Structure formats: structure tokens, C-alpha cells
Amino acid sequence: MILEKRIPLKYWFREIKWDLLIVSVFSILIYFFKLYVVDLGIPLSIGTFLGTAIALLLSFKLSQSYDRWWEARKIWGAIVNDSRTLVIQIKQFCKEPDNSYVKTMAYRQIAWCYALGQHLRKLDVRSKLEHYISEDELMALKEKNHIPLTLLDYHGRNVRSLHNENSLNNFQQIQIDSTILKLTASMGMAERIKNTVFPRTYRNVLHFFIYIFLLLLSLALENVYGFLEIPLLILISIPFFMLEKIAFVIQDPFENQPTDTAVTSIARAIEINIKEMLGEEELPQPLEPKGFYIM
């Protein structure tokens, strides 16, 4: 997630460097074409009209992309709340405060948060779990395809065991099961965002028309002194390409990029909260930013 810090210009120029190179090449070619071959005399109004239309499309695309990113952030906000609720319920509902299931489920919930983040980013899920779940569960997970779902299933089994031992009454079991169902729903909504791709053709068409706009603009520029129309065209292209790139990178908030929803940082905050609720004194530190962003 991008933080409210100064973002290095090299980060954005690295994202659009090839587009700027292409614009530089064809603007130079068109400059010499107009100078030595023929000046087509295309009206400037055509380019400005197309530029206005592209700006509106970019605005719409940016809005849609931000909506996807913001929905992902709201989902993880719900995960924070439900993770805290789950541990509070287990602590308060169990008749024996030192019941082993309390710590087991609390640590498993920490593991689930890390596992879900890794799962959404398609990274190694098991690498984050060894300090939070038992060896038996860790070994059993090697045969599972969907590790976060399996961890929630283990929660459900523990709740059933607590109910069978009369540590939970019927109402308390229903309440905890309801919280687990909310976590399952949040996981499903995050996976929906991850697995529903933004139409690639939309971006390709928009990208293509930005080039058409710049091409028409370079043919129409006449009253600019000499060679200055080339850097001017490059300068005009920068906001178009930059906004298009921003919309592209934030539309997928689980791609292990600086613009991601900060799922690892959120999972660390949940870990701190849960361990504090368990009364532990050695708490991990919040995740440190990597320059201008945090993961």
C-alpha cells in the first residue's frame, strides 16, 4: 500500500519509460516528416477533442480500479474486526480460562490471516505458519490445496469439541460459528476480487487511443518553435500514461506490488492484538514500511 510519503519520481518513470520512449521516437519522426516531406495541416481541435474523450475514459477507469482496491481494504478491515471478535468470544465463553483450545485457536487465527494474504498473492503459504500451529496440523496441511479454508475448518472442529465437552453452551457455539462464517465470507469476497480479472481489452483499447491522440497532436502542432514540440509532446503524454498506469496497478490489490492492500501489515497488527489479549508480554513489532509503501 502506498503511504502518504514522497514517492520517488523514478518509480513512476520506471513504470512508463517504454511508453515515453515510443512517444519520443515517433514525435521525432513526425517532426522531420513535417519539416522535409509534407505538413498535413491537421486541425488542432481534432486532437484536443480526442484528448478530452480519453481524459473522461481515464477518469472512469481510475474510479473503477479504485473501487476494487477500496473493496479489498474494507474486506480486510472486516477480517481485523472478526479476528478480534473470535478470540474475545473464545476467551469469554470457555468455562475454563486456561483451556488449551483458547491459545490454539487464537494462534491459528493469526496463522489464518498470514495464510490468506499469502494465498491471495500466490506466494508460499506454509512459510508463515510454523510458529502458530502444531506440527500435526502443519503436516496435514501439506496435502491440502486451500490452506486458509482448512484452518477455518479446524476452528469449526475445535468449537464442536468444546461444545461436546460442555465448555460451550448452544448459544455460545452458534455465536462463534457465526464469526467463523463471517471470516469465510470475507475470504470468499477477497478471492472474488483476485480471480475476477479486469477486462484486458479495455486497457489495450484505451492505451491505443492515447497513442492515436498523441499522434494526431504531434501532426497538428504548428506554432511551437522548432524542436521544442518534441519535449512538449512528451510532457503532455506523461499525465495520460501515468494515470493509465496507476489505474492498471491498483485494479488488482493482491499482486505483491507496492500498490497492494497491505495484507501482511494488517496480519501483523492482528497478531499483536491477539497476543496482547492472551496476556503475552513479548509482542512483535509492527511491520516497517519499505520506503514509500508497506506490504
N, C-alpha and C positions, 0 to 999 in steps of 0.2 A: 504494500500500500504506500503510495506517495505521501510523504509527510509535508507539513507546512514549513518547508525549508527551501533554500535556494537550490533549484535544480540546475546542475551543470549544463551549459549550452551544448557541450559535446555529446551529452546523452541524446538530446533531440536531434542534433545534426547527424549523429550516427544512424538514427532511425530513418532519416530521409536523404542520406547522402547520395544514393544512387539516383533518386528522382531529380535531385539538383544537378547531378552530372549530366543526365539526359537532357534536361532543360537547357543547360549551358551549351551543349553540343548543337542542338537543333536551333537555338537562338543565334549562335554564331553563323551557322549555315544559312539561315534565312536572312541575316544581316547582309552577308556577301551576295546572296541571291538578289535581294532588292537593289544592292549597290551596282552590280555588274550585269545582271540579266534583265529583270523587269520588276517594276514595282506595281503590284496588282491593285493597289489603291482600295483595299477593303475598308469599309466604314468602321470607325472605332465603336460605334453603337452596337454592332453585332457582337463583338467581344464582351462589351460591358453587360449586354442583355444576358448572354450565356453565363457570365460570371455571377450575376445576381441569382440566376436559377440554381447554379451549383452551390452558392452560399446557403440557399434555403435547404437544399438536399443535405448539405453537410450538417446544418443545424438539426435537421430531423434525425440523421444518422447518429449524431453525438448524443442527442436526447435518448434515443432507443438504447444505445450502448450503456449510457449511464444508468438507465433504469435496470438493466441486467446486473450491473455492478452493485447498485444500491440494494436490489432484492437479495443478492448474495450476502451483503453485510447485515441486512435485517435477519436473515436466516441464522447467521452465526451469533447475532445478538440474542435470539431466542434460545440457541444452544447454551449460551452462557447462563441465562436465567434458569433453564430446565436442569442443567447440571448442578447448579447450586441447590435447586429445589429437591432434586433426587437425594442428595446427601443429607440435607436437613430432614427430609421425611424418614430416611432410614435411621438416622440418629434418634429422632424424637419418637418414632413408632416402636422401635425394638424395646422389649421389656428389659432386656439385659444390655446396659450401655456399653459393656465390653465385649459384646457379641462379635465373633470373628468375621461375620458377614459384613459388618459395618465397614471395617477398613478394606476388606476385599473388594466390595462393590464401589467404594469411594475411589480406590486406586484404579479399578477397572474403568471407571468413568473418565479418569484422567487419560488412561490409555486410549479409550474410545475417541476422545477429542483429537489427540495426536494422529490416531489411525485414520480418522475421517479426512483430516487435512491432507495426509499423505496419499490416501486413496483418491481424492479428488484431483490431486496434482499428478497422479500416476507415477508416484515415487515408491520406494521400498517401504512398505507399511510396517513390517516386522521390526525394522531397525529402531523404532521408537518405543517398543513395548516391553523390553526385557526388564526394566526397573519397576514395572507397575502390575504385572500379572504373574501368576505362578508358573513354574516350569511345566506343569502338566497342561495348563491352558496354552502356553506358548508352543508346546509340541503339537497339540491338537490343531492349532491354527495353521500349521504347515500344510494341512490337507484342505484348507478352506479357501474358496475363491473370494468371498466377500467378508473380509475380516471385521469391519465395523458392525455389520449386521450380526455376525456370530457373537461378538462381545455383548450386544444388546440381548441376544438370546440367552447368554449366560446370566445376565441380570435377571431375566424372567425366571430362570431356573432357581436362582437364589431366593427370589421373592416367594416362589412356591414352597421352597424348603422351609423358609421362615414361617410361612403360614401353616404348614404341616406340623411344625414344632410348637405351634400356638404362641410364637413370638409376635405374630401379627394377627389382628382380627380381620374379618371380611372387609370392613370398610377401609382399613389401612392398606390391605392388599390392593384394593381397587384404586386407591389414590396413587400408590407407587406405580402400578401398572399403567395408569393414565399418563404419568410423567414419562415413562419409558416409551409409550406410544407417541408422545409429542416429540421425543428425540428421534424416533423412527421417521416421523413425518418430516422433520427438519432435514434429516439425511436425504430423504427422497426428493425434497424440493431442491436441495443443492445438486443432487445428481441430475435432476431435470435440466438445470442451467448448464451443467457440464456437458451433458450429452445432446443438447439441442443446439446445433450449430447455427450461427447467424448466416443467412444466405450469402455465399461467396460471390455469386453473380452480381449482387447489389454493390459490393465493394469494387469489383472489377469494372462494372459499368461506370460507377462514379469516378474511379481512378482514370478511366479512359477519357471521360468528358472533361476532366481537369486538364489533361494534355491537349484536347481539342481547343479548349478555351485559351490556353497559353499559346498555342499555335496561331490561332486567329488574332490574338492580341499582338503577337510579335509581327505579324503581317500588316497590322493596322497602325502600329506605332510609326509616326512620321515626324512629328515636331520635337523629337528628342535629339539633342546634339550628338551627332556622330555615334561613337562606340558605346555611349552611356546607356543605350536602350537594352544592351545585353545584361549588365548588372541590375538594371531596373526591372527587367522581366524576371530575373532570378529572385529579386527581393519580393516581387508580387506573388511569386509561386510559393514562397516559404509558408505563409499562414494557411494556404489551401492544403498543402501536403502535410503540414504539421497537425492541423485539425483532423484531417482524414486518418492520420496515423494514430492520434490519441483515441479517436472513436474505435479504431480497429483493435487496439491493445486492451482497452477497458471492457470490450464486449464479452471477453472470456475471463472471468475473475479467478479461475483456478488453473492457471497455466504456468505457475512457478516463475512469474515475471515481477518486476518492481511494482507494476500496477495491480497486482493481485489483491484480493481480500486477504488481510493479514491473519490467515488461519493459524499459523504456528505461534504467532504472538498472542492470539486470543486463547489458544490451548494452554500456553504457559500461564496466562493470567488465571484461567480456570484451575490449573494445578496449584497455584499459590493460594487461591481462595479455599479450595477443598482441603489442602493440608493445614491451613490455618484453622478451619472448622474442626479438624481432627485433633487440634491441640499440639501439633508438631512445632518445634522451635526452629529447626533448620529448614528454612524456606528458600526455594530457588529465586534467583533474581529475574526481574522482567527481561524479556528479550531486548537486546540492544539494536538500535537502528543500524542499517548498513548504509551510512551516508545519508541520502535524502529519502530513503524508503525503508520499510520494515516488512519482514515476511511473516 
